[in-house]
Every structure is written in C-alpha cells, then in structure tokens.
Amino acid sequence: MSYLTSFLIILSSLAAGKFIASLLPFAFPGSIIGMLLLFLLLNFQLVKLSWVDASGGLLLRHMALLFIPVAVGLLNYLDTVLASLTVILINVVLGIALILFVVGHLFQRMNRE
C-alpha cells in the first residue's frame, strides 16, 4: 500500500478516537482511544499490518523530530514545571516502582510450577 493510504488508515483511527472521546462524559485523550482502536483493528486482523507498516515506520523513524515542537512549547511553562518539579519527580519514581512491582509479581506468578 502507498504511504497515503497507510496514513489515512492511521488518521482515520485517530479521528474515530477523537470522536469517541467527545462523546464520553469525562475528559479522555482521543489519541489514546484512537491508538487502542488501531490496536484492536490490527489484533482482530480487520486491518493488516502491511497496510500501516510503511507510514508507521516513517513516523517511528522521525519521532524525535516530532517531539521538538512539544519541548519548545514546554519552555513557555518552565516556571510552572519548576514549581511542581518535586511532585513530578515523586510521581515518576512511584510510577516506575509500581510498574516494576506489578511486572515482577506477574512474572513470578506466570513462572510458578
């Protein structure tokens, strides 16, 4: 498939996710819902991996470049980030610890004989 068709499949899942997010009674990112939709479509083989592989690979190759505008935009809120830096770091450390705990527990549970 061409890059255009591949991008259209990814963009349509994003648009569907944003539409579903607008219907929800609570705030939830439409991009996450779109990514879950694309995952489900790929998992149930309604969309073949070869259909989105070309543009997905292109996006992954240039992902660092795509984050530059976000990082520059974050500089506008540097004072807010610095004021909340301790809370942010505590959440990061606790999140990593929680992930390690859950993955370790699941690994031990799966390897019981």
Biopython code that builds the backbone (N, CA, C, O; Angstrom):
import numpy as np
from Bio.PDB.StructureBuilder import StructureBuilder

atoms = [
    (1, "MET", "N", (0.841, -1.182, 0.000)),
    (1, "MET", "CA", (0.000, 0.000, 0.000)),
    (1, "MET", "C", (0.885, 1.242, 0.000)),
    (1, "MET", "O", (2.043, 1.200, 0.414)),
    (2, "SER", "N", (0.331, 2.312, -0.458)),
    (2, "SER", "CA", (1.101, 3.545, -0.529)),
    (2, "SER", "C", (1.132, 4.244, 0.829)),
    (2, "SER", "O", (0.373, 3.917, 1.741)),
    (3, "TYR", "N", (2.029, 5.207, 0.927)),
    (3, "TYR", "CA", (2.119, 5.983, 2.150)),
    (3, "TYR", "C", (0.814, 6.717, 2.433)),
    (3, "TYR", "O", (0.393, 6.811, 3.586)),
    (4, "LEU", "N", (0.178, 7.231, 1.401)),
    (4, "LEU", "CA", (-1.056, 7.988, 1.582)),
    (4, "LEU", "C", (-2.155, 7.115, 2.190)),
    (4, "LEU", "O", (-2.827, 7.521, 3.138)),
    (5, "THR", "N", (-2.327, 5.935, 1.645)),
    (5, "THR", "CA", (-3.350, 5.031, 2.162)),
    (5, "THR", "C", (-3.031, 4.623, 3.588)),
    (5, "THR", "O", (-3.921, 4.535, 4.434)),
    (6, "SER", "N", (-1.766, 4.378, 3.848)),
    (6, "SER", "CA", (-1.338, 3.989, 5.178)),
    (6, "SER", "C", (-1.580, 5.100, 6.191)),
    (6, "SER", "O", (-2.065, 4.845, 7.293)),
    (7, "PHE", "N", (-1.242, 6.337, 5.818)),
    (7, "PHE", "CA", (-1.511, 7.477, 6.694)),
    (7, "PHE", "C", (-3.011, 7.677, 6.896)),
    (7, "PHE", "O", (-3.442, 8.028, 7.994)),
    (8, "LEU", "N", (-3.802, 7.460, 5.863)),
    (8, "LEU", "CA", (-5.249, 7.630, 6.002)),
    (8, "LEU", "C", (-5.844, 6.635, 6.993)),
    (8, "LEU", "O", (-6.771, 6.978, 7.726)),
    (9, "ILE", "N", (-5.330, 5.419, 7.027)),
    (9, "ILE", "CA", (-5.814, 4.428, 7.990)),
    (9, "ILE", "C", (-5.486, 4.882, 9.408)),
    (9, "ILE", "O", (-6.331, 4.809, 10.301)),
    (10, "ILE", "N", (-4.246, 5.355, 9.612)),
    (10, "ILE", "CA", (-3.851, 5.812, 10.942)),
    (10, "ILE", "C", (-4.644, 7.060, 11.339)),
    (10, "ILE", "O", (-5.105, 7.165, 12.476)),
    (11, "LEU", "N", (-4.803, 7.995, 10.417)),
    (11, "LEU", "CA", (-5.548, 9.219, 10.722)),
    (11, "LEU", "C", (-7.029, 8.949, 10.966)),
    (11, "LEU", "O", (-7.659, 9.624, 11.781)),
    (12, "SER", "N", (-7.589, 7.963, 10.261)),
    (12, "SER", "CA", (-8.998, 7.652, 10.486)),
    (12, "SER", "C", (-9.209, 7.033, 11.863)),
    (12, "SER", "O", (-10.231, 7.283, 12.502)),
    (13, "SER", "N", (-8.254, 6.227, 12.327)),
    (13, "SER", "CA", (-8.381, 5.701, 13.685)),
    (13, "SER", "C", (-8.235, 6.824, 14.715)),
    (13, "SER", "O", (-8.900, 6.809, 15.751)),
    (14, "LEU", "N", (-7.366, 7.796, 14.431)),
    (14, "LEU", "CA", (-7.231, 8.960, 15.315)),
    (14, "LEU", "C", (-8.526, 9.767, 15.337)),
    (14, "LEU", "O", (-8.983, 10.173, 16.405)),
    (15, "ALA", "N", (-9.116, 10.002, 14.173)),
    (15, "ALA", "CA", (-10.367, 10.769, 14.104)),
    (15, "ALA", "C", (-11.496, 10.036, 14.821)),
    (15, "ALA", "O", (-12.303, 10.662, 15.509)),
    (16, "ALA", "N", (-11.558, 8.716, 14.666)),
    (16, "ALA", "CA", (-12.587, 7.946, 15.367)),
    (16, "ALA", "C", (-12.373, 8.017, 16.871)),
    (16, "ALA", "O", (-13.336, 8.114, 17.631)),
    (17, "GLY", "N", (-11.119, 7.971, 17.304)),
    (17, "GLY", "CA", (-10.829, 8.089, 18.730)),
    (17, "GLY", "C", (-11.213, 9.439, 19.287)),
    (17, "GLY", "O", (-11.749, 9.524, 20.392)),
    (18, "LYS", "N", (-10.946, 10.503, 18.536)),
    (18, "LYS", "CA", (-11.334, 11.840, 18.991)),
    (18, "LYS", "C", (-12.849, 11.991, 19.030)),
    (18, "LYS", "O", (-13.384, 12.662, 19.913)),
    (19, "PHE", "N", (-13.537, 11.375, 18.084)),
    (19, "PHE", "CA", (-14.994, 11.426, 18.087)),
    (19, "PHE", "C", (-15.555, 10.699, 19.298)),
    (19, "PHE", "O", (-16.460, 11.204, 19.963)),
    (20, "ILE", "N", (-15.026, 9.520, 19.588)),
    (20, "ILE", "CA", (-15.486, 8.763, 20.756)),
    (20, "ILE", "C", (-15.189, 9.537, 22.036)),
    (20, "ILE", "O", (-16.009, 9.556, 22.954)),
    (21, "ALA", "N", (-14.014, 10.179, 22.102)),
    (21, "ALA", "CA", (-13.662, 10.961, 23.290)),
    (21, "ALA", "C", (-14.609, 12.141, 23.489)),
    (21, "ALA", "O", (-14.893, 12.524, 24.624)),
    (22, "SER", "N", (-15.098, 12.714, 22.397)),
    (22, "SER", "CA", (-16.042, 13.833, 22.530)),
    (22, "SER", "C", (-17.406, 13.375, 23.046)),
    (22, "SER", "O", (-18.159, 14.179, 23.595)),
    (23, "LEU", "N", (-17.727, 12.102, 22.877)),
    (23, "LEU", "CA", (-18.996, 11.569, 23.360)),
    (23, "LEU", "C", (-18.953, 11.156, 24.825)),
    (23, "LEU", "O", (-19.995, 11.027, 25.467)),
    (24, "LEU", "N", (-17.750, 10.949, 25.355)),
    (24, "LEU", "CA", (-17.615, 10.491, 26.733)),
    (24, "LEU", "C", (-17.981, 11.602, 27.718)),
    (24, "LEU", "O", (-17.730, 12.776, 27.445)),
    (25, "PRO", "N", (-18.572, 11.243, 28.856)),
    (25, "PRO", "CA", (-18.952, 12.271, 29.835)),
    (25, "PRO", "C", (-17.773, 12.778, 30.669)),
    (25, "PRO", "O", (-17.944, 13.676, 31.494)),
    (26, "PHE", "N", (-16.587, 12.219, 30.465)),
    (26, "PHE", "CA", (-15.392, 12.653, 31.185)),
    (26, "PHE", "C", (-14.288, 12.924, 30.175)),
    (26, "PHE", "O", (-14.354, 12.479, 29.029)),
    (27, "ALA", "N", (-13.282, 13.652, 30.611)),
    (27, "ALA", "CA", (-12.184, 14.008, 29.714)),
    (27, "ALA", "C", (-11.242, 12.819, 29.554)),
    (27, "ALA", "O", (-10.761, 12.260, 30.540)),
    (28, "PHE", "N", (-10.985, 12.441, 28.315)),
    (28, "PHE", "CA", (-10.048, 11.358, 27.998)),
    (28, "PHE", "C", (-9.427, 11.680, 26.650)),
    (28, "PHE", "O", (-10.137, 12.111, 25.742)),
    (29, "PRO", "N", (-8.125, 11.485, 26.492)),
    (29, "PRO", "CA", (-7.474, 11.849, 25.225)),
    (29, "PRO", "C", (-7.958, 10.993, 24.058)),
    (29, "PRO", "O", (-7.933, 9.763, 24.112)),
    (30, "GLY", "N", (-8.388, 11.662, 23.022)),
    (30, "GLY", "CA", (-8.855, 10.957, 21.829)),
    (30, "GLY", "C", (-7.750, 10.210, 21.123)),
    (30, "GLY", "O", (-8.007, 9.200, 20.468)),
    (31, "SER", "N", (-6.516, 10.689, 21.241)),
    (31, "SER", "CA", (-5.400, 10.000, 20.593)),
    (31, "SER", "C", (-5.162, 8.632, 21.216)),
    (31, "SER", "O", (-4.796, 7.688, 20.515)),
    (32, "ILE", "N", (-5.364, 8.515, 22.513)),
    (32, "ILE", "CA", (-5.199, 7.219, 23.189)),
    (32, "ILE", "C", (-6.291, 6.259, 22.735)),
    (32, "ILE", "O", (-6.023, 5.088, 22.465)),
    (33, "ILE", "N", (-7.506, 6.752, 22.653)),
    (33, "ILE", "CA", (-8.609, 5.909, 22.192)),
    (33, "ILE", "C", (-8.370, 5.485, 20.745)),
    (33, "ILE", "O", (-8.620, 4.334, 20.386)),
    (34, "GLY", "N", (-7.887, 6.409, 19.912)),
    (34, "GLY", "CA", (-7.575, 6.070, 18.532)),
    (34, "GLY", "C", (-6.488, 5.023, 18.424)),
    (34, "GLY", "O", (-6.557, 4.140, 17.569)),
    (35, "MET", "N", (-5.477, 5.113, 19.287)),
    (35, "MET", "CA", (-4.414, 4.131, 19.281)),
    (35, "MET", "C", (-4.951, 2.763, 19.710)),
    (35, "MET", "O", (-4.571, 1.737, 19.147)),
    (36, "LEU", "N", (-5.837, 2.758, 20.709)),
    (36, "LEU", "CA", (-6.460, 1.499, 21.123)),
    (36, "LEU", "C", (-7.333, 0.918, 20.017)),
    (36, "LEU", "O", (-7.364, -0.296, 19.819)),
    (37, "LEU", "N", (-8.039, 1.784, 19.298)),
    (37, "LEU", "CA", (-8.845, 1.303, 18.170)),
    (37, "LEU", "C", (-7.971, 0.673, 17.088)),
    (37, "LEU", "O", (-8.289, -0.392, 16.559)),
    (38, "LEU", "N", (-6.869, 1.342, 16.769)),
    (38, "LEU", "CA", (-5.959, 0.795, 15.768)),
    (38, "LEU", "C", (-5.371, -0.526, 16.249)),
    (38, "LEU", "O", (-5.227, -1.462, 15.462)),
    (39, "PHE", "N", (-5.031, -0.610, 17.533)),
    (39, "PHE", "CA", (-4.532, -1.863, 18.090)),
    (39, "PHE", "C", (-5.568, -2.980, 17.953)),
    (39, "PHE", "O", (-5.238, -4.097, 17.554)),
    (40, "LEU", "N", (-6.823, -2.668, 18.287)),
    (40, "LEU", "CA", (-7.873, -3.685, 18.182)),
    (40, "LEU", "C", (-8.100, -4.114, 16.734)),
    (40, "LEU", "O", (-8.303, -5.294, 16.446)),
    (41, "LEU", "N", (-8.064, -3.135, 15.827)),
    (41, "LEU", "CA", (-8.233, -3.478, 14.410)),
    (41, "LEU", "C", (-7.096, -4.370, 13.921)),
    (41, "LEU", "O", (-7.322, -5.303, 13.151)),
    (42, "LEU", "N", (-5.886, -4.086, 14.365)),
    (42, "LEU", "CA", (-4.746, -4.924, 13.989)),
    (42, "LEU", "C", (-4.822, -6.282, 14.674)),
    (42, "LEU", "O", (-4.498, -7.304, 14.069)),
    (43, "ASN", "N", (-5.246, -6.295, 15.928)),
    (43, "ASN", "CA", (-5.304, -7.542, 16.681)),
    (43, "ASN", "C", (-6.345, -8.501, 16.106)),
    (43, "ASN", "O", (-6.097, -9.703, 16.017)),
    (44, "PHE", "N", (-7.494, -7.980, 15.721)),
    (44, "PHE", "CA", (-8.541, -8.806, 15.141)),
    (44, "PHE", "C", (-8.375, -8.975, 13.628)),
    (44, "PHE", "O", (-9.233, -9.557, 12.965)),
    (45, "GLN", "N", (-7.279, -8.467, 13.096)),
    (45, "GLN", "CA", (-6.888, -8.576, 11.688)),
    (45, "GLN", "C", (-7.937, -8.004, 10.736)),
    (45, "GLN", "O", (-8.106, -8.489, 9.617)),
    (46, "LEU", "N", (-8.639, -6.965, 11.196)),
    (46, "LEU", "CA", (-9.513, -6.226, 10.296)),
    (46, "LEU", "C", (-8.686, -5.286, 9.434)),
    (46, "LEU", "O", (-9.064, -4.960, 8.308)),
    (47, "VAL", "N", (-7.545, -4.852, 9.980)),
    (47, "VAL", "CA", (-6.548, -4.069, 9.256)),
    (47, "VAL", "C", (-5.264, -4.878, 9.296)),
    (47, "VAL", "O", (-4.830, -5.303, 10.366)),
    (48, "LYS", "N", (-4.662, -5.090, 8.158)),
    (48, "LYS", "CA", (-3.425, -5.865, 8.100)),
    (48, "LYS", "C", (-2.238, -4.971, 8.447)),
    (48, "LYS", "O", (-2.230, -3.781, 8.130)),
    (49, "LEU", "N", (-1.242, -5.554, 9.099)),
    (49, "LEU", "CA", (-0.063, -4.802, 9.495)),
    (49, "LEU", "C", (0.643, -4.205, 8.294)),
    (49, "LEU", "O", (1.184, -3.102, 8.377)),
    (50, "SER", "N", (0.646, -4.909, 7.192)),
    (50, "SER", "CA", (1.316, -4.399, 5.986)),
    (50, "SER", "C", (0.642, -3.136, 5.458)),
    (50, "SER", "O", (1.264, -2.363, 4.729)),
    (51, "TRP", "N", (-0.618, -2.918, 5.816)),
    (51, "TRP", "CA", (-1.324, -1.727, 5.361)),
    (51, "TRP", "C", (-0.826, -0.467, 6.067)),
    (51, "TRP", "O", (-0.835, 0.609, 5.471)),
    (52, "VAL", "N", (-0.395, -0.577, 7.320)),
    (52, "VAL", "CA", (0.044, 0.595, 8.073)),
    (52, "VAL", "C", (1.539, 0.584, 8.365)),
    (52, "VAL", "O", (2.049, 1.496, 9.015)),
    (53, "ASP", "N", (2.234, -0.425, 7.899)),
    (53, "ASP", "CA", (3.654, -0.583, 8.206)),
    (53, "ASP", "C", (4.499, 0.535, 7.599)),
    (53, "ASP", "O", (5.438, 1.014, 8.235)),
    (54, "ALA", "N", (4.183, 0.946, 6.405)),
    (54, "ALA", "CA", (5.009, 1.951, 5.718)),
    (54, "ALA", "C", (4.989, 3.290, 6.457)),
    (54, "ALA", "O", (6.044, 3.836, 6.779)),
    (55, "SER", "N", (3.812, 3.812, 6.721)),
    (55, "SER", "CA", (3.747, 5.112, 7.385)),
    (55, "SER", "C", (4.071, 4.994, 8.866)),
    (55, "SER", "O", (4.597, 5.940, 9.452)),
    (56, "GLY", "N", (3.773, 3.864, 9.485)),
    (56, "GLY", "CA", (4.134, 3.674, 10.883)),
    (56, "GLY", "C", (5.641, 3.674, 11.065)),
    (56, "GLY", "O", (6.155, 4.272, 12.010)),
    (57, "GLY", "N", (6.349, 3.009, 10.165)),
    (57, "GLY", "CA", (7.808, 3.027, 10.213)),
    (57, "GLY", "C", (8.371, 4.413, 9.974)),
    (57, "GLY", "O", (9.342, 4.816, 10.614)),
    (58, "LEU", "N", (7.767, 5.136, 9.061)),
    (58, "LEU", "CA", (8.214, 6.504, 8.785)),
    (58, "LEU", "C", (8.026, 7.398, 10.010)),
    (58, "LEU", "O", (8.911, 8.184, 10.350)),
    (59, "LEU", "N", (6.878, 7.279, 10.669)),
    (59, "LEU", "CA", (6.631, 8.066, 11.874)),
    (59, "LEU", "C", (7.591, 7.689, 12.999)),
    (59, "LEU", "O", (8.072, 8.560, 13.723)),
    (60, "LEU", "N", (7.868, 6.409, 13.148)),
    (60, "LEU", "CA", (8.796, 5.984, 14.194)),
    (60, "LEU", "C", (10.220, 6.447, 13.924)),
    (60, "LEU", "O", (10.944, 6.797, 14.856)),
    (61, "ARG", "N", (10.624, 6.454, 12.672)),
    (61, "ARG", "CA", (11.976, 6.919, 12.333)),
    (61, "ARG", "C", (12.168, 8.386, 12.660)),
    (61, "ARG", "O", (13.269, 8.803, 13.019)),
    (62, "HIS", "N", (11.112, 9.174, 12.540)),
    (62, "HIS", "CA", (11.217, 10.614, 12.750)),
    (62, "HIS", "C", (10.530, 11.068, 14.034)),
    (62, "HIS", "O", (10.165, 12.238, 14.155)),
    (63, "MET", "N", (10.348, 10.171, 14.985)),
    (63, "MET", "CA", (9.629, 10.508, 16.206)),
    (63, "MET", "C", (10.347, 11.589, 17.021)),
    (63, "MET", "O", (9.697, 12.479, 17.569)),
    (64, "ALA", "N", (11.656, 11.521, 17.104)),
    (64, "ALA", "CA", (12.397, 12.536, 17.871)),
    (64, "ALA", "C", (12.159, 13.924, 17.293)),
    (64, "ALA", "O", (12.018, 14.892, 18.040)),
    (65, "LEU", "N", (12.113, 14.026, 15.984)),
    (65, "LEU", "CA", (11.860, 15.304, 15.332)),
    (65, "LEU", "C", (10.452, 15.814, 15.636)),
    (65, "LEU", "O", (10.235, 17.022, 15.730)),
    (66, "LEU", "N", (9.501, 14.900, 15.788)),
    (66, "LEU", "CA", (8.122, 15.297, 16.051)),
    (66, "LEU", "C", (7.921, 15.822, 17.473)),
    (66, "LEU", "O", (6.935, 16.509, 17.740)),
    (67, "PHE", "N", (8.839, 15.508, 18.387)),
    (67, "PHE", "CA", (8.704, 15.982, 19.762)),
    (67, "PHE", "C", (9.343, 17.341, 19.987)),
    (67, "PHE", "O", (9.165, 17.918, 21.060)),
    (68, "ILE", "N", (10.069, 17.869, 19.034)),
    (68, "ILE", "CA", (10.726, 19.169, 19.204)),
    (68, "ILE", "C", (9.713, 20.291, 19.442)),
    (68, "ILE", "O", (9.936, 21.093, 20.348)),
    (69, "PRO", "N", (8.620, 20.400, 18.691)),
    (69, "PRO", "CA", (7.656, 21.482, 18.984)),
    (69, "PRO", "C", (7.049, 21.381, 20.383)),
    (69, "PRO", "O", (6.768, 22.401, 21.011)),
    (70, "VAL", "N", (6.848, 20.173, 20.866)),
    (70, "VAL", "CA", (6.302, 19.995, 22.211)),
    (70, "VAL", "C", (7.304, 20.486, 23.248)),
    (70, "VAL", "O", (6.927, 21.166, 24.202)),
    (71, "ALA", "N", (8.573, 20.145, 23.067)),
    (71, "ALA", "CA", (9.609, 20.568, 24.011)),
    (71, "ALA", "C", (9.775, 22.086, 24.002)),
    (71, "ALA", "O", (9.967, 22.698, 25.053)),
    (72, "VAL", "N", (9.703, 22.683, 22.834)),
    (72, "VAL", "CA", (9.822, 24.139, 22.749)),
    (72, "VAL", "C", (8.600, 24.808, 23.386)),
    (72, "VAL", "O", (8.737, 25.818, 24.076)),
    (73, "GLY", "N", (7.425, 24.256, 23.160)),
    (73, "GLY", "CA", (6.218, 24.794, 23.778)),
    (73, "GLY", "C", (6.238, 24.668, 25.289)),
    (73, "GLY", "O", (5.651, 25.491, 25.991)),
    (74, "LEU", "N", (6.913, 23.636, 25.797)),
    (74, "LEU", "CA", (7.020, 23.444, 27.234)),
    (74, "LEU", "C", (7.855, 24.538, 27.888)),
    (74, "LEU", "O", (7.688, 24.821, 29.074)),
    (75, "LEU", "N", (8.743, 25.150, 27.130)),
    (75, "LEU", "CA", (9.559, 26.233, 27.665)),
    (75, "LEU", "C", (8.716, 27.444, 28.067)),
    (75, "LEU", "O", (9.129, 28.227, 28.922)),
    (76, "ASN", "N", (7.544, 27.604, 27.460)),
    (76, "ASN", "CA", (6.650, 28.696, 27.853)),
    (76, "ASN", "C", (6.136, 28.524, 29.278)),
    (76, "ASN", "O", (5.784, 29.505, 29.933)),
    (77, "TYR", "N", (6.092, 27.292, 29.760)),
    (77, "TYR", "CA", (5.574, 26.979, 31.083)),
    (77, "TYR", "C", (6.671, 26.484, 32.012)),
    (77, "TYR", "O", (6.399, 25.708, 32.928)),
    (78, "LEU", "N", (7.902, 26.918, 31.790)),
    (78, "LEU", "CA", (9.041, 26.446, 32.564)),
    (78, "LEU", "C", (8.901, 26.788, 34.043)),
    (78, "LEU", "O", (9.279, 25.987, 34.898)),
    (79, "ASP", "N", (8.370, 27.956, 34.354)),
    (79, "ASP", "CA", (8.201, 28.329, 35.761)),
    (79, "ASP", "C", (7.200, 27.418, 36.467)),
    (79, "ASP", "O", (7.398, 27.068, 37.630)),
    (80, "THR", "N", (6.133, 27.032, 35.779)),
    (80, "THR", "CA", (5.150, 26.113, 36.354)),
    (80, "THR", "C", (5.753, 24.728, 36.547)),
    (80, "THR", "O", (5.507, 24.074, 37.561)),
    (81, "VAL", "N", (6.543, 24.282, 35.575)),
    (81, "VAL", "CA", (7.185, 22.970, 35.679)),
    (81, "VAL", "C", (8.178, 22.960, 36.830)),
    (81, "VAL", "O", (8.220, 21.999, 37.599)),
    (82, "LEU", "N", (8.974, 24.007, 36.960)),
    (82, "LEU", "CA", (9.949, 24.068, 38.042)),
    (82, "LEU", "C", (9.280, 24.156, 39.411)),
    (82, "LEU", "O", (9.789, 23.597, 40.382)),
    (83, "ALA", "N", (8.148, 24.849, 39.500)),
    (83, "ALA", "CA", (7.429, 24.939, 40.771)),
    (83, "ALA", "C", (6.868, 23.579, 41.184)),
    (83, "ALA", "O", (6.736, 23.302, 42.376)),
    (84, "SER", "N", (6.543, 22.747, 40.229)),
    (84, "SER", "CA", (5.964, 21.427, 40.512)),
    (84, "SER", "C", (6.965, 20.301, 40.317)),
    (84, "SER", "O", (6.567, 19.140, 40.227)),
    (85, "LEU", "N", (8.233, 20.608, 40.252)),
    (85, "LEU", "CA", (9.240, 19.600, 39.927)),
    (85, "LEU", "C", (9.297, 18.479, 40.950)),
    (85, "LEU", "O", (9.469, 17.319, 40.575)),
    (86, "THR", "N", (9.158, 18.794, 42.230)),
    (86, "THR", "CA", (9.211, 17.724, 43.228)),
    (86, "THR", "C", (8.031, 16.762, 43.085)),
    (86, "THR", "O", (8.198, 15.548, 43.203)),
    (87, "VAL", "N", (6.854, 17.300, 42.834)),
    (87, "VAL", "CA", (5.675, 16.451, 42.648)),
    (87, "VAL", "C", (5.837, 15.593, 41.391)),
    (87, "VAL", "O", (5.482, 14.415, 41.394)),
    (88, "ILE", "N", (6.365, 16.173, 40.334)),
    (88, "ILE", "CA", (6.574, 15.436, 39.093)),
    (88, "ILE", "C", (7.572, 14.302, 39.319)),
    (88, "ILE", "O", (7.335, 13.175, 38.884)),
    (89, "LEU", "N", (8.684, 14.588, 39.994)),
    (89, "LEU", "CA", (9.695, 13.559, 40.231)),
    (89, "LEU", "C", (9.181, 12.452, 41.150)),
    (89, "LEU", "O", (9.484, 11.279, 40.934)),
    (90, "ILE", "N", (8.412, 12.815, 42.165)),
    (90, "ILE", "CA", (7.830, 11.798, 43.048)),
    (90, "ILE", "C", (6.894, 10.889, 42.259)),
    (90, "ILE", "O", (6.914, 9.671, 42.440)),
    (91, "ASN", "N", (6.070, 11.474, 41.382)),
    (91, "ASN", "CA", (5.165, 10.663, 40.561)),
    (91, "ASN", "C", (5.919, 9.763, 39.601)),
    (91, "ASN", "O", (5.515, 8.621, 39.379)),
    (92, "VAL", "N", (7.003, 10.256, 39.030)),
    (92, "VAL", "CA", (7.791, 9.433, 38.115)),
    (92, "VAL", "C", (8.407, 8.250, 38.855)),
    (92, "VAL", "O", (8.336, 7.115, 38.385)),
    (93, "VAL", "N", (9.011, 8.516, 40.013)),
    (93, "VAL", "CA", (9.647, 7.444, 40.785)),
    (93, "VAL", "C", (8.610, 6.432, 41.266)),
    (93, "VAL", "O", (8.833, 5.225, 41.163)),
    (94, "LEU", "N", (7.477, 6.910, 41.790)),
    (94, "LEU", "CA", (6.431, 5.987, 42.238)),
    (94, "LEU", "C", (5.830, 5.202, 41.077)),
    (94, "LEU", "O", (5.494, 4.027, 41.231)),
    (95, "GLY", "N", (5.692, 5.835, 39.926)),
    (95, "GLY", "CA", (5.177, 5.130, 38.751)),
    (95, "GLY", "C", (6.109, 4.027, 38.302)),
    (95, "GLY", "O", (5.664, 2.927, 37.977)),
    (96, "ILE", "N", (7.401, 4.314, 38.281)),
    (96, "ILE", "CA", (8.380, 3.292, 37.896)),
    (96, "ILE", "C", (8.378, 2.155, 38.904)),
    (96, "ILE", "O", (8.423, 0.986, 38.521)),
    (97, "ALA", "N", (8.327, 2.491, 40.204)),
    (97, "ALA", "CA", (8.304, 1.453, 41.236)),
    (97, "ALA", "C", (7.056, 0.585, 41.109)),
    (97, "ALA", "O", (7.131, -0.635, 41.249)),
    (98, "LEU", "N", (5.915, 1.209, 40.845)),
    (98, "LEU", "CA", (4.671, 0.449, 40.699)),
    (98, "LEU", "C", (4.736, -0.482, 39.484)),
    (98, "LEU", "O", (4.302, -1.632, 39.555)),
    (99, "ILE", "N", (5.271, 0.012, 38.389)),
    (99, "ILE", "CA", (5.398, -0.820, 37.188)),
    (99, "ILE", "C", (6.332, -1.990, 37.455)),
    (99, "ILE", "O", (6.026, -3.123, 37.083)),
    (100, "LEU", "N", (7.471, -1.730, 38.098)),
    (100, "LEU", "CA", (8.404, -2.816, 38.415)),
    (100, "LEU", "C", (7.764, -3.841, 39.343)),
    (100, "LEU", "O", (7.950, -5.043, 39.160)),
    (101, "PHE", "N", (7.013, -3.377, 40.333)),
    (101, "PHE", "CA", (6.343, -4.289, 41.251)),
    (101, "PHE", "C", (5.320, -5.166, 40.530)),
    (101, "PHE", "O", (5.297, -6.382, 40.720)),
    (102, "VAL", "N", (4.483, -4.554, 39.710)),
    (102, "VAL", "CA", (3.436, -5.311, 39.011)),
    (102, "VAL", "C", (4.049, -6.294, 38.017)),
    (102, "VAL", "O", (3.628, -7.449, 37.955)),
    (103, "VAL", "N", (5.035, -5.854, 37.242)),
    (103, "VAL", "CA", (5.654, -6.746, 36.266)),
    (103, "VAL", "C", (6.378, -7.884, 36.972)),
    (103, "VAL", "O", (6.284, -9.032, 36.538)),
    (104, "GLY", "N", (7.104, -7.587, 38.059)),
    (104, "GLY", "CA", (7.782, -8.638, 38.808)),
    (104, "GLY", "C", (6.809, -9.638, 39.396)),
    (104, "GLY", "O", (7.045, -10.845, 39.349)),
    (105, "HIS", "N", (5.706, -9.134, 39.955)),
    (105, "HIS", "CA", (4.692, -10.019, 40.521)),
    (105, "HIS", "C", (4.065, -10.904, 39.443)),
    (105, "HIS", "O", (3.888, -12.105, 39.645)),
    (106, "LEU", "N", (3.736, -10.316, 38.316)),
    (106, "LEU", "CA", (3.153, -11.104, 37.227)),
    (106, "LEU", "C", (4.148, -12.130, 36.681)),
    (106, "LEU", "O", (3.763, -13.251, 36.347)),
    (107, "PHE", "N", (5.406, -11.756, 36.591)),
    (107, "PHE", "CA", (6.429, -12.679, 36.107)),
    (107, "PHE", "C", (6.566, -13.863, 37.047)),
    (107, "PHE", "O", (6.643, -15.005, 36.595)),
    (108, "GLN", "N", (6.598, -13.606, 38.352)),
    (108, "GLN", "CA", (6.692, -14.702, 39.323)),
    (108, "GLN", "C", (5.455, -15.570, 39.276)),
    (108, "GLN", "O", (5.550, -16.792, 39.389)),
    (109, "ARG", "N", (4.308, -14.965, 39.112)),
    (109, "ARG", "CA", (3.058, -15.735, 39.059)),
    (109, "ARG", "C", (3.000, -16.616, 37.817)),
    (109, "ARG", "O", (2.523, -17.749, 37.882)),
    (110, "MET", "N", (3.484, -16.103, 36.687)),
    (110, "MET", "CA", (3.447, -16.868, 35.439)),
    (110, "MET", "C", (4.473, -17.995, 35.436)),
    (110, "MET", "O", (4.281, -18.988, 34.735)),
    (111, "ASN", "N", (5.557, -17.869, 36.201)),
    (111, "ASN", "CA", (6.604, -18.882, 36.196)),
    (111, "ASN", "C", (6.508, -19.863, 37.343)),
    (111, "ASN", "O", (7.441, -20.636, 37.560)),
    (112, "ARG", "N", (5.412, -19.860, 38.087)),
    (112, "ARG", "CA", (5.206, -20.865, 39.137)),
    (112, "ARG", "C", (5.015, -22.224, 38.498)),
    (112, "ARG", "O", (4.366, -22.365, 37.461)),
    (113, "GLU", "N", (5.591, -23.208, 39.137)),
    (113, "GLU", "CA", (5.435, -24.571, 38.579)),
    (113, "GLU", "C", (4.728, -25.471, 39.556)),
    (113, "GLU", "O", (4.509, -26.647, 39.265)),
]
sb = StructureBuilder()
sb.init_structure("model")
sb.init_model(0)
sb.init_chain("A")
sb.init_seg("    ")
for serial, (resi, resn, name, xyz) in enumerate(atoms, 1):
    if name == "N":
        sb.init_residue(resn, " ", resi, " ")
    sb.init_atom(name, np.array(xyz, "f"), 0.0, 1.0, " ", f" {name:<3s}", serial, name[0])
structure = sb.get_structure()
